[in-house]
Amino acid sequence: MLAATAEKGLVATPSGRFFGFVVGGALPTALAADWLTSAWEPNAAFAALAPTEAAVEAVAARWVTDCLGLPADASVGFTTGAAMANFTCLAAARHRVLEQTGWDVEARGLQGAPMVTVLSEDRHVSVDAVLRYLGFGSDGVVPIATDNEGRIRPTALADNLRKVTGPSIVCLQAANVNSGSCDPFPRGDRGRQGTLGLGACRRRVWAVGRRKPDHPTPRRRCGRGQLVGHRRHKWRRRVVRRATPGRERPPREAKAPSRGLLLGGVQQRVHADTADMSGCCDSRGCNDMFGPRFARHLASRYRKRGLDKTAARMVAYLVDRGLDGASVLEIGGGVGDIQLELLGQGASRTTNLELVDAYDADATDLAKSAGLRDRMTRLRVDIAATPDEVETHDVVVLHRVVCCYPDYERLLTAAADHAKRLLVFSHPRRNWVSWTFTHLQNVSFRLVGKSFRTFAHPPAAMVAVAEVRGMHTEYSYRGPVWQVVGLARATTAGR
């Protein structure tokens, strides 16, 4: 009866086609996790009462700090929504700015405390409610002029900051809910923060607002002592606080009840099992899979047979599009067989990125044999984790690489951003056969103690990632096992 009666008033917010406000589009994995949580119905008050939930939160916290580029020792808390995320950040900011004036707000309260000025304008509605909850009052909020995109004007902010004599907090947005535009975030460390090139701002903490997905994150601009309220509108909200310089933050293990102490072996097991997911700077078990023996096999096969059929199709597509003088970046190029072929077809130079060094000796031998060693560069870099360490190239190639990487979105985003003209990648078909094979393969890896995993990512979603970055699909091949997608930069498509 309840289901039948309630159905008439339900709104399809979980749908990916719901465009009201900024909600909806829940991922199946998030929904499944929510179901599990409801079924378990844990009381996660502290780790001893809910060790599994505490371990999951610890892993998720590591993911958050990794995705936002924050220090590994940053304190992370999960809140129920935007209001509590802003509440947490502003409460911590209030403590900090009052502490710098010699006022202990936890011990002495707010009666008689110096007035804190909050500078903000086009802010989320929850900020106003939070300011009242925290005792700031509406009279302490100074509006800052914004442009037509909802961004704070730096000159207006600087003018108002000069008028403030006491402690102050600046609220900025890392993506306006209507326009997606970002406020001008301060650069550098705390000694320079707030200047915006216009003068010093001492005793100030910057409370950072929301970040829109796929928008350049201000993570590298956030100085020490700043707070980040990260609002996702998807099942869970989170707030991240960075450690304050000159002030030691006690580790989580020192707290009571201590998650680290109560979890014991569980915590260690979580870190060991998720090291390949929470950070992209390690090889994720690639050393176990792609060792010197495998490299020798690939080099020998190339000498005898040349490229495999899928690689040959990728090369043919690039040659047809023109390679004269082009620079080529291959991600996970192994012994460099594709690069050798592309150099022979007119490319000027190549750069190969690997997570392991097992291929280097055989790749060097092949390059020397072809007389192309001086035109080929090999780097050990994870482009998805540190894209700024790699320069852009005319052509980017990924052959049988996406299926070995857990986060195809980060990988293909970085690949597309580094492709000036063309991007080509191969991937396995996605059907029940490939899914079963991948599943069985990963089970076998787990049974023998290997951390390496393979993945059958959704083809349409992978292509969409590149197209969002300004690429246009102009070639596709569907083989019985491997598929190839060729994309061109929108400005060069059709040439």
N, C-alpha and C positions, 0 to 999 in steps of 0.2 A: 504493500500500500504506500509506504514511504517513497519507494522508487518511482512508482507510477505518478504520485502526486508531485514530487519534486522535479520530475523531468521537464515539465512545462516551463519552469523558471531557470533552467540551467543555461549557462553561457559556455560556448565551446572554447574557453580560453586555452586548453592544452594544444589546440590545433595549430599547426604551422601557418595556417591561413588567417589566424586571428590578428587583426592589426589595431585593435583598440588599445589605447594607452601603450605601455611597453611591457606587456605580459604575454604569456603563452609560448607555444612552440617548445614544449618540454621534450627533451630527448627520451627515447625509450629506456635507455639505461638509467636515467635519473628517475623515471617513473617506477621502474622495477626496484630500484634502491628504496624508493619511498614505500612501496608495497612491503618490502622486506622489513623495513623499520616498523611499519604498522603491525605486521604479523609478530615480530619479536616483542614489541611494546616494551622497550628497555627503560629503566629509570637510571639515566646516565648522570647521576649526581656527582659521582667521582669514580675513579678507575677501579677501585676494589669492587664496586657494585656493578660495573658494566665494563669489564676489561676489553671485550671486543670493540665496543663503541669507542672507548678511549684510544685503542690502537688505530681504528679507522680514522678518527679525528687527527691523530698524529701524522698519519700518512697524507691525509688531505691537506693538512697545514704545510707539509713540505712541498706539495704540489703548488699550493697558492704562492708561497714565497719564490718558488722556481719560476712560475709563470709571470709573476710581477717583477722579477729581477731584484728581489729584496734579499737582505742578508739571511743566511741559513739560521741564525740565532734570533730572528725577529719573533716577537710574541704574536701569536695568532689566536683569535677567538671567533667562534661562529655565532652569529646573532639570528634573530627571527625575522628581521626585515631592515629596510632602509632607516627607519626611525631609530632602532636600537644601534645600528652601525654608526649613525651620526651621533647618537647619545654617547656611545663609548669613546669615539674620537674626541668629541668636544669636552667630555669629562676629563680625559687625559690631558688635553690641551689646557684646560682651566687649571688643573693641578700644576702643570709645568710653568705656565706664565706667572702664577701666583707664587710658586716656589722661588722663582728668580727674583721676586721682590722681597723675599724673606717671610712669606706668609704660608703657613702649613694649613691648607684648607681642610685636610682630613681631621686634624686635631682641633682647629679653632673655628671651623665652619666659615660661613660667609658674612656673619655680622661684623661689620667694621673692616672687612677686607677691601683692598683697593678695587675700584671699579674696572672691570675688564671690558674693553671695547671690541665688538665683533664687527668686522667689515665684510659685507656681503650684499648681493643684490638679486640676481636672477638665480635663486637657490631653490632647492627642493622644498616642498611645503613642510616636510617633516622637520626641517631645521628650525623653523619658528617654534614649533611645539617643544622641541628638545631644548631650545634656549630658555623657555619658560620653566621646564622641568629642572634645569640646572641652576636656576636662580639668576640668570643674566638679566632678564627683563627686556622688554621691547625698546626701552629708551637707550639701551646700550648698543643697539644695532645701527651701524652707519651704512646707508645704501651707497653703492658705488655705481657710477654710470656705466652702461653697457652699450655695445654696438648692436646692429640689427640682427646679429647672429647669437646674441645673448652672452657674448664674451665681455668680461670686465675690461674697461679701457685702462691700460697701464698708467697713462698720465693722470687719470682721475684717481686711481688707487694711490699713486705716489703723492698726489696733493693731499689726500685725506690722511695718509700715514704721517705726513709731516706735522699735521695738526694734533696727532695723538701723542700725549705725554706719558701715559701709563701703560700697563700691559695690554696687549691686544692680540686678537686671533683673526686671521684672514681665512675665509671659507672660499675655496675655489672648486670649480667643476671640471672633471676630466671627461666631459662630453655632455653638452646640453641635451636635455631629453627631447627637445623639439628640433634643434638644428644639428646636433652631434658635434658642435664646435667645442674646443677646449679653451679654458681660460689660460692666460700666460703664466706658466708655472715658474717659480724661481729656480735658478740654476745653482749648482755648486753645493758646498757644504754649509753648515749652519752659520759660519762666520760671514758668508756672503748672501745668505738667503734673504729674500724680501727686497733686495735692492732693485731688481729688474733694470739694472744699469742706471738707477736714478737716485741712489743714496742708501745709507745703511738703515736697517730696521732691527734694532736690538730688542730682546725680550719678547720676541714674537714667535708663535708656532703657527704653522700653516696646516689647516685641516683640509685634506684633499677629498673631493666628492666622488661622484660616480665615474666609471670608465665604460665607454661603449665598446662592445666587441668589434674587432677589426679596425679600431681606431688607434693610431699611434699612442701608446701608453706613456705617461710622464714618469715612468719608473726610474729612468736614469737621471731625471732632474730632481727627484725627491731627496732632500738633504737629510742628514742625521737629525733625529728628534722629531721627524715629521710623522703624521698619522695618515693612513689611507683607509677610507671607507669604500669598500668595493661592493657595488650593488648590482646583482645579476638578474633579479626578477625570476629566477629559476630555482624553486624549491629551497635553496639555501642562500643566505646572505652571509657575508664574512667581513670582518674588520681586521686589519693588520696594523700593528704598531711597531715602528722601528725603534731600536734601542737608542737611548739618549747618550751622546758623547760625554765622556768624563764621569759617567755614572754607571757603575756596574749593575746590570740587571741579573738578579739571582736566577740560575738555571731552573728549568721546570722541575728537575729532580730534587731541588732543595725545598720545594713547597710541601705543605701538608694539607690534605693527603697527596702524596707525590705520585703522579702518573708513572714516572719512570721507575720508582721504587716498587710500586704496587704491581706494575706489569711484569717486571723482571724479564724472564726469558721471552715473553710475548713481544715486548718492545724490540728486543734484539732481532727476533724472527721477522717482525714487520720491516725493519730497516733492510734486512738481508734480502727478503723476497721482493721488495719494491724498489731496489736500487736502480733497476733497469727502467723504471717508469718515472720516478720522481726527478731524475736528473738525466740530461741528455749529453753529459760530458764524458760518460764512460762508454765502453764498447758494447754494452748490453749482451754479453756472451758471444760477440762476433769472433773473438780470439779463439774460442773453442771450435767454432764452425769453419772459419776461413783461415786456416793455418798455412804454413809453408808447403805442405803436401798438396793441399787444394790449389794453391797458387801455381805450383809446378805443373799440375794437371791442366789448368787453364792455358798456361803458356804453351805446353806441348800440343794441346788440341788446336790452338790457333795456328801454330806453325804447320800443322798437318792439314787442317781443314779450312782455316780462315774463320770468318765470323759465323756465328749461328744464324739461323734464318730470321729470327726476330731482330737481332742486332743489324743484320744486313738491310732489313726493311727500314729501320730507323735511319741508317746512313743514307740510303737511297732517297728518303724524304728530304733530308738536309741538303744533299747534293743537288736535288731538283730545285730547292729554294735558293741555292747559291751560297758558296762558302768562300769565295775569293777574299783573302785577307781577314777572315773572321776569326775571332778568339772563341775558344770552346772551353766550357766548364763542364766536366763530367763528375757527377756525385756518385761515389761508389763505383769507380771505373775499373777496379780490379787490377789486372796486369796492363791495362791501357790499350787493348786491342782496337776498340772503337776509335780511340784518339789517333792511333796510327793510321787508320783508314781515312779519317777526316783530314789529317795533315797531308796525306797523299792526294786528297781531292781539292786542295787549295786553302785549307785553314792555315792561319799564320802561326798560332800557338795554342797549347792546351794546358789546362790546369785540372788535376785530379784530386778529389777529396776523399779521404778514407778515415774510418774509425780505428783501423788496425794497420800495422806496418808489415804484415806477413807477405804482402804482394810486392814490396819495394824491390827486392833483389831480382825477381823474374821480370818485373816491369822495366827495370833499368837495362837488363840484358836485351830485351826485345827492342827497346828504344835505341840502344847502341848498335844493334845489328841493322836497324833500318837507317842509321845515321841521323836520327832525329832527337837525340838526347837533349840538345841545347834548346829545343823548342817545346819541351815538355816539363811541367812543374808538378811536383807531388806534395800535397799538404795533408797533415793529419788534423782535420777540423770537422766538427759537427756543425754544418751550416745552419741547421734548424735551431740550435742552441746559441750559437754565436755568429749570426749572419754578418755582423759588421767586420768580421775578420777576413771576409772574402770580397774581392772586387767584382763588379759586374762584368759579364762577358756577352758577346753577341749571341752565342748559342749555349743552352744548358741541356744536358743529357742525363737521364736517369734510366738505366737498364736493369730491370729486376732488382730495384732498390726499394721502391715504395712498399713492397710486400714484406720487407725486413724491418720496417720502421713503425713503431706503435702509433705515432701521432702524424698521420699523413697530412693534416691541415698545416701544421707548422713546417713540415718538410717542403710541401709543394708551394706554400706561401713564400718561403725563402727562395726556392728555385725560380718561381715566376718573377720575384722582385729582382733577381740577379740576371734575368734574361733580357737583353736589349732588343733582340729580334725574334728568336725562336726558342721554343721549349718542346722537347719530345721525351716521353717516358713510356715505359712498358709496365704492364701489370697483369696478374692472372685474371682469368674470367671469374665472375662471382656467381656461382650457382651451387646447388646442393652437393655436387661432386667436389668442387673446390673447397667448399666449407667443411665437408667431411674430411677431406685430405688434410686441410690445415689443422683441424681439430685433433686428428689422430697424430699428426706430426708433432704438435705441441705437447700432447700427452707423452709421446715417446721421449721428447727432450726432457720433460719433467722427471720421468722415471729414471733416466740416466744421470740426472743431476745437472743438466745444462740449463742455463738461464736464457739462452737464445730462443726467440719465438718468431713465428711467421704470421702474416696477417692477410686476410682477404678483404680489403677495403672496398666500399661501394664505388664503382666506376664513375657514376654520374656526379657523386659528391666530390670526387677528386678533380674531375674536370671543372666543376663549378668553382673550386678554390682558385684555380689558375685564371679562370675567366673573370672572377671578381678583381683580380690584380691587373686587369687590362689586357689579357690575352684573348685570342679568338681561335676557336677550334677550326682547323682547315684540313686535317687528315686524321683518319681513324682506320684501324685494321683490326678485325676480330678473327683471331685464329682459334683453333680448338683448345689451346691451353693459354697462350699469351695474347694480349691485346696491345696495340700501340696507339698512342694519341699524339698528334703533332699540333702545336699551337703557335700562332704568330702574334707578335705585339700588334695591337689594334691599328697603330699608325703604319705598320708595314704589311698588314694582311692584304693579299691580292697582288702583291708586287711580282 
